[in-house]
Amino acid sequence: MKVAVVGASGYGGGELLALLLNHPKVEVNIAVSRKLAGEYVFRTHPNLRGRTSLKFSPLDMDMITKESDLVFFSTPHGVSKNLVPKVLEVGTKVIDLSPDFRLRNAEDYPKWYGWEHPYPDILRKAAYGIPELHRDEIRNASLVACPGCIALSGILALVPVAKAHMVEKDKIILDSKIGSSGSGEKPSLSTHHPERSGVIRPYMPSGHRHTAEIEQELNLFGGDGHKVGLSAHAVDIVRGILSTAHVFPNEPVEMKSLWKAYRDVYGNEPFIRLVRDQKGIYRLADPKVVVGTNFCDISFEIDSHLDRIVLFSAIDNLVKGAAGSAVQSMDIIHGWEETLGLEFLGFHPV
């Protein structure tokens, strides 16, 4: 199957290319980068050297729609919203890693992104690209809108307790720490190595855009009224997110109830691991363990002193938080084994 990647020069696009080039049922025939058109892909993504002689292509929607069976978009916000409809209208399926179709309600875009959404009808038809929660919608979708990386880490941690109605809806605190690759490949003063190295820097203490996605999913699975306070921090790693959620039970909760809630939702999921070990140094979810993989490791603990439940979620922001979930959705759409192309178990140590 021939696929195109639009926005192939960024970190997310490069991760997507790496996964697709190793996928046994896929041929990458177009990798779009307007600024690097004509350059070899491996010069931007050196890990692909010797694996592909593909060159970046200019943005040519006629060529993309004629020569591709499926199109991935890995573009900055505001770009894909005007391109995706052109692909859909010729009957080609789309998996979009950008935020342009993630929110179901068009009225949320002015609040969180600062622009009016021109295609509310397409928004309503898009499947939200978390396979563990939306597998049936993804299977039949023409458009899959992949979640934001911080949003995905928070959603996977929080949905089981929300679905089980175990916690107070209006008092959910999420603290997310993310590596430098989450800032993208375009440098800025805050991502410049001398300024970034060694930091644990709060950069979005409130109002993070991914809040909208998290509340959207919690309301879907646990009923209306969920409110999330999300704070994000930049930390001195390249890949990975650790999200720590603080939630408060409606009534006294036991550990066996938490295990049941998480097993009920994720018991058969190939890329969710529940981590609560009694030995070793990796007793709880840790992003170091999932680097390069499509796993999400989830842990939980009960704080009886403050009547609090603490949840942990660890992912690689470029794989499970972006390209990995996109490839997993592609596998589901085509009826393939959804672990296909995603079997890598990571490194230790790294």
Number of C-alpha atoms within 10 A of each C-alpha: 11 14 22 24 29 27 26 28 27 19 22 27 26 25 21 25 23 18 20 21 16 15 15 10 13 16 16 19 16 23 26 25 23 16 13 16 16 14 14 17 26 19 12 17 18 12 13 18 13 8 12 14 11 16 19 25 23 17 17 11 14 10 12 23 21 11 15 20 17 22 25 27 26 28 23 14 13 16 15 20 20 13 13 23 16 14 22 17 10 10 13 19 23 24 27 30 31 24 24 23 31 26 23 19 14 20 13 16 20 11 12 15 14 10 13 13 21 11 14 15 12 18 21 14 15 23 26 26 28 22 21 17 17 13 18 13 19 25 18 13 19 20 27 28 26 29 28 22 24 30 23 27 29 31 24 25 26 26 22 23 24 23 18 17 16 21 22 17 22 13 15 18 18 24 19 25 22 27 20 21 19 20 15 13 13 9 10 11 9 15 17 11 13 10 11 18 15 12 13 14 15 15 12 14 12 13 13 16 18 21 22 19 23 26 22 21 23 24 18 14 16 21 14 13 13 20 19 21 18 25 19 21 18 24 21 16 19 15 21 30 33 26 29 24 22 17 25 22 17 12 10 10 17 11 12 8 13 19 15 15 20 23 14 12 17 18 14 11 12 14 20 18 18 19 18 15 12 9 7 7 7 13 12 21 26 22 25 21 22 26 25 23 21 29 28 28 25 26 22 22 15 18 12 11 6 8 14 17 21 17 22 27 31 32 32 30 32 26 27 29 29 27 28 26 29 27 25 25 29 23 19 21 20 11 10 13 10 20 16 17 20 22 13 13 13 15 12 9 6 7
